[in-house]
Amino acid sequence: MIWGELEDKLAALDQEQQLRRRRIVDSPCGTRLTVDGPSDTHELLAFCSNDYLGLANDPQIVAALCAGAQRWGAGSGAAHAVSGHLRPHQQLEEALAQFVGLPRALLFSTGFMANLGIVPALVGRGDAVFADRLNHASLIDAALASGAEHKRYAHKDIEALDKLLKLSSAKRKLILTDSVFSMDGDIAPLDKLYALAETHDAWLVIDDAHGFGVLGTHGCGSLSHFNLLASPRIIYMGTLGKAAGVAGAFVAGDATVIEWLQQRSRTAIFTTAHPPAVSCALLKSLELIAAGAARRKHLHALIAQLRQELAPLALQHGWQLTDSQMPIQPLIVGSNRNALELSAVLEAQGIWVPAIRPPTVPQGSARLRICLSAAHSEADVAALITALEKCA
């Protein structure tokens, strides 16, 4: 039977401890989640979401979403290029462009769709994409979908990238990188990447999914963090379901570049626009991000607390902390079995930290991916440390 092969492959994934399990959550996004109900519900202290500023269940954003639905209805009814581009969509695009300091922005339904829309619209056969080896899956797929030559350089290795660019005879060149790498939590050297883009006349496409709202002045993102000014060669992608607390994504850049993406990006053209109420919620979210200095200060204090208290424990038990100053704090434990068992023992103590395994991360580097939020307290972090001590 044609599905027999799939059954065998699923069994192999299970044997290798790579089978993913979705958990059912019966409460709004937050630091305390009711999981796997209704017959076996239990509340867990959660360190597993990308709600970095604690905005996903903010009453002001919820109210803006409800008011938007009352005014604009539940759906947009069409693609942006047909009749689905409603006034809130336009207002949000203008607000996003102003917020990140770039001339124009374009909305997408998800960050994955944004990346799949950007790269193939800018490069194709005869061109080359130069990508960090630890880029997100959406960036890898975008490079492959473009048909351009896909060259990968060692993680954050500027010298290796420079050599690749010098040797390339491609007509058009595109440097492709995450700003904050989602599994290690470290930050790309965007200033150096931009200098190479200038030297070699290349595009620089930045996925700021985990930097938007957290990095930079007023949370404006990685461009602000590195003091990079607007340039026609910078294409900036930010997601709106992480620190912004809602959903969707956007691309910002030079007005001509954004117009080209609007005309040629297939994932922008051939999909229904997201509900206008989502844009209403995001307009309120932008206000809260801009005024969120106290949230970011608290978040960075929690990061410092976790790293200070976890470092000696990791050293004692052969675990590894990555060089991350971001809310993503991976604890590398090695084997799939170790990661799954450590996650399970934590859950037995009422704490949810997911185990991340290959192929999401390299073989032998299975880990707990601890994600902090401004909604966490110092006591929450202390409880996690105490539970890890018991696990060890």
C-alpha positions in Angstrom: 0.0 0.0 0.0 1.3 3.5 -0.8 0.8 4.6 2.8 2.7 1.7 4.2 6.0 3.5 3.5 4.7 6.5 5.5 3.9 4.2 8.4 7.4 2.7 8.3 8.9 6.2 8.3 6.7 7.3 11.2 7.8 4.2 13.2 11.4 5.0 12.4 10.9 8.6 13.7 9.4 7.2 16.9 12.3 4.8 17.3 14.8 7.6 16.9 12.8 9.8 19.4 12.1 12.4 16.8 8.4 12.1 16.7 6.7 15.4 17.5 3.7 15.5 19.8 1.2 18.4 19.8 -0.1 19.4 23.3 -3.6 20.7 23.7 -3.7 23.9 25.7 -7.0 24.9 27.4 -6.0 28.4 28.5 -4.9 31.6 26.8 -1.2 32.2 26.1 0.6 33.1 29.2 3.1 31.9 31.8 0.6 29.4 33.3 -1.0 27.0 30.9 -3.7 24.4 31.3 -2.5 21.5 29.2 -3.9 18.3 27.7 -7.5 18.4 28.9 -10.3 18.1 29.6 -10.0 14.7 31.4 -6.3 15.0 32.4 -5.8 18.7 32.7 -3.0 20.2 34.8 -1.5 23.7 35.1 2.1 24.1 34.1 4.5 27.0 34.6 5.5 27.5 30.9 8.8 28.5 29.4 7.9 27.6 25.8 6.3 30.5 24.0 7.7 33.4 21.9 5.4 35.9 23.6 8.5 37.8 24.7 6.7 41.0 26.0 3.7 39.2 27.5 1.3 40.9 25.0 -0.6 37.8 23.6 -3.3 38.1 26.2 -3.0 41.8 27.0 -6.5 43.3 27.7 -5.9 46.4 25.5 -5.0 44.3 22.5 -7.9 41.9 23.1 -10.2 44.9 23.2 -8.8 46.3 20.0 -9.3 43.0 18.3 -12.9 42.8 19.4 -13.6 46.4 18.4 -12.0 45.7 15.0 -14.2 42.7 14.4 -17.3 44.7 15.3 -16.3 47.5 12.9 -14.8 45.5 10.0 -16.2 41.9 10.4 -14.5 38.6 10.7 -12.7 38.3 7.4 -11.2 40.3 4.5 -12.9 38.2 1.8 -10.1 38.5 -0.8 -6.4 38.9 -1.5 -4.9 42.3 -1.0 -4.6 42.8 -4.7 -8.3 42.2 -5.3 -10.6 43.7 -2.7 -9.1 42.5 0.6 -6.9 45.4 1.4 -9.0 47.2 4.0 -8.2 50.5 5.7 -6.7 48.8 8.8 -4.3 46.9 6.6 -3.1 50.1 5.1 -2.8 51.9 8.4 -0.8 49.0 9.8 1.6 48.9 6.9 2.2 52.7 7.3 2.7 52.3 11.0 5.1 49.4 10.7 7.3 51.2 8.1 7.5 54.3 10.4 8.2 52.1 13.4 11.2 50.3 11.9 12.5 53.5 10.1 12.0 52.3 6.5 10.1 53.9 3.7 7.4 51.3 3.1 6.1 48.0 4.4 4.0 45.1 3.0 1.9 42.7 5.1 2.1 38.9 4.9 0.0 36.3 6.6 3.0 34.5 8.3 6.7 34.9 8.5 7.2 31.7 6.6 5.1 33.1 3.7 7.0 36.4 3.9 10.4 34.7 3.4 9.0 32.5 0.7 7.8 35.6 -1.0 10.9 37.8 -0.7 13.7 35.7 -2.0 12.3 34.2 -5.3 11.0 37.7 -6.2 14.5 39.1 -6.0 16.8 36.3 -7.4 16.5 33.3 -9.7 18.6 31.2 -12.0 22.0 32.7 -12.6 21.9 34.4 -9.3 23.3 33.3 -5.9 22.0 33.2 -2.3 24.5 33.3 0.5 22.9 31.9 3.6 24.0 31.3 7.2 24.2 27.6 8.0 21.9 27.9 11.0 19.1 29.9 9.2 15.5 29.1 9.9 13.8 26.5 7.8 11.7 29.2 6.0 14.9 30.9 4.8 16.3 27.6 3.6 13.1 26.8 1.7 13.0 30.3 0.3 16.5 30.0 -1.1 15.7 26.6 -2.7 12.5 27.9 -4.1 14.2 30.8 -5.9 16.2 28.5 -8.2 19.3 30.6 -7.4 22.6 28.9 -6.5 22.4 28.3 -2.7 25.7 28.8 -0.9 25.9 28.3 2.8 28.6 29.7 5.0 29.6 28.6 8.5 27.6 30.2 11.2 28.3 33.9 11.5 31.7 33.4 9.7 32.2 36.7 8.0 35.6 35.7 6.4 34.1 32.6 4.9 31.2 34.7 3.5 33.5 37.3 2.1 35.5 34.6 0.2 32.3 33.1 -1.2 31.1 36.5 -2.4 34.5 37.3 -4.0 34.5 34.0 -5.9 30.9 34.3 -7.1 30.2 35.3 -10.7 26.5 35.5 -10.1 24.5 38.2 -11.8 22.7 39.1 -8.6 23.8 38.3 -5.0 21.7 38.0 -1.9 22.9 37.6 1.7 20.2 35.8 3.8 20.2 35.7 7.6 18.3 35.5 10.8 19.0 38.4 13.1 18.4 36.3 16.2 18.9 32.5 15.6 15.8 30.7 16.9 17.5 27.6 18.3 20.7 29.2 19.8 19.5 32.7 20.6 22.6 34.4 19.4 22.7 37.5 17.2 24.0 37.8 13.7 26.7 40.5 13.0 24.4 42.6 10.9 26.8 45.5 10.7 29.5 43.3 9.2 27.0 41.6 6.9 25.8 45.0 5.7 29.4 46.1 5.0 29.9 43.0 2.8 26.6 43.7 1.0 27.9 47.2 0.2 31.3 45.8 -0.9 29.9 43.1 -3.1 26.7 44.9 -4.4 24.4 42.4 -2.8 20.9 42.4 -1.2 20.8 41.9 2.5 17.6 40.1 3.6 17.2 40.1 7.4 14.7 37.8 9.2 14.1 39.7 12.5 11.4 37.3 13.8 13.0 37.1 17.3 14.4 40.6 17.4 11.4 42.8 16.6 9.9 44.2 19.8 12.9 43.1 21.9 16.0 44.7 20.4 16.7 48.4 19.5 15.4 51.7 20.8 11.7 51.3 21.7 11.8 47.7 20.5 12.2 48.8 16.9 14.3 45.7 16.1 17.7 44.7 14.9 18.3 47.5 12.5 18.0 50.0 15.4 20.2 47.7 17.6 23.0 47.9 15.1 22.3 51.6 14.2 21.8 50.6 10.5 20.2 53.3 8.5 17.7 52.8 5.7 19.3 51.5 2.5 17.8 50.3 -0.8 19.8 47.0 -0.4 18.3 46.1 3.1 15.1 44.1 3.1 13.7 43.6 6.6 11.2 41.0 7.6 9.5 41.1 11.0 6.9 38.7 12.5 3.9 39.8 14.5 3.1 36.7 16.4 6.0 36.7 18.8 6.9 39.9 20.8 3.9 41.7 19.1 1.6 39.1 20.6 -0.8 38.7 17.7 -0.2 37.2 14.2 1.2 37.8 10.8 4.4 39.3 9.4 5.6 42.2 7.3 8.5 43.1 5.0 9.9 46.7 5.0 12.4 48.4 2.8 13.0 50.8 0.0 9.7 51.9 -1.7 10.7 50.6 -5.1 11.7 47.2 -3.6 8.4 46.9 -1.7 6.5 47.8 -4.8 8.3 45.1 -6.7 7.4 42.6 -3.9 3.8 43.7 -4.0 3.8 43.0 -7.8 5.8 39.8 -7.9 5.8 38.1 -4.5 3.6 35.0 -5.0 2.8 34.5 -1.3 1.6 38.1 -1.1 -0.5 38.1 -4.3 -2.1 34.6 -4.1 -3.5 34.5 -0.6 -6.4 36.0 1.2 -5.6 39.0 3.4 -5.7 38.3 7.1 -8.8 39.6 9.0 -8.8 43.4 9.4 -9.4 43.0 13.1 -5.9 41.5 13.4 -4.5 44.7 12.0 -6.5 46.7 14.5 -5.0 44.6 17.3 -1.5 45.0 15.9 -1.9 48.8 15.8 -2.5 48.7 19.5 0.4 46.3 20.0 2.8 48.7 18.3 1.8 51.4 20.8 2.5 49.0 23.7 5.8 47.9 22.2 6.9 51.5 21.8 6.0 52.3 25.4 7.4 49.0 26.6 10.7 50.0 28.0 9.8 48.6 31.5 8.8 45.3 30.0 12.1 45.0 28.1 14.1 46.0 31.2 12.4 43.3 33.2 12.9 40.8 30.5 16.6 41.4 30.3 16.8 41.2 34.1 15.2 37.8 34.0 17.7 36.7 31.3 20.6 37.8 33.4 19.1 36.0 36.5 18.6 32.7 34.6 22.1 32.7 33.1 23.8 33.5 36.4 22.0 30.8 38.3 22.0 28.2 35.6 25.7 28.5 34.5 27.2 26.6 37.5 24.5 23.9 37.3 25.2 23.4 33.6 29.0 23.2 34.3 28.5 20.7 37.0 26.4 18.3 35.0 28.0 18.6 31.5 25.2 20.7 30.0 26.0 23.6 27.7 24.5 27.1 27.7 24.8 29.0 24.4 26.1 32.5 24.1 22.7 34.1 24.1 21.6 37.4 25.7 18.1 37.0 24.3 14.9 35.5 25.7 15.8 32.2 23.9 18.1 30.4 26.4 18.9 26.9 25.1 20.3 24.3 27.5 22.1 21.7 25.4 22.1 18.2 27.0 23.2 16.0 24.0 21.1 13.0 23.2 17.4 12.9 22.2 16.7 10.6 25.2 18.4 13.0 27.7 16.4 16.0 26.4 13.1 14.1 26.4 13.7 12.7 29.9 14.8 16.1 31.3 11.7 17.7 29.9 9.5 15.0 31.3 11.0 15.2 34.8 10.5 19.0 34.7 6.8 18.5 33.7 6.3 16.2 36.6 7.3 19.1 38.8 4.8 21.4 37.1 7.2 23.1 34.6 6.9 23.0 30.8 10.1 23.4 28.8 10.1 21.7 25.4 12.8 19.3 24.2 14.2 20.3 20.8 15.8 17.5 18.8 17.2 16.9 15.3 16.5 17.7 12.5 15.6 21.0 14.0 19.0 21.2 15.6 22.3 19.3 14.7 22.7 15.7 15.7 24.1 15.4 19.3 22.8 18.8 20.3 19.3 18.0 21.6 18.3 20.6 24.1 15.7 22.3 26.3 14.7 25.6 24.7 13.9 27.9 27.6 12.0 30.9 26.4 11.5 33.8 28.8 8.8 36.4 28.8 8.3 39.8 30.5 5.2 38.1 32.0 7.5 35.8 34.0 8.6 36.8 37.5 11.9 36.4 39.3 10.2 33.7 41.4 9.2 31.8 38.2 12.9 31.7 37.1 14.0 30.6 40.6 11.4 27.8 40.4 12.8 26.6 37.1 16.4 26.6 38.5 15.2 24.7 41.6 13.4 22.1 39.4 16.5 21.7 37.2 18.6 21.1 40.3 16.3 18.3 41.4 16.4 16.8 37.8 20.2 16.8 37.8 
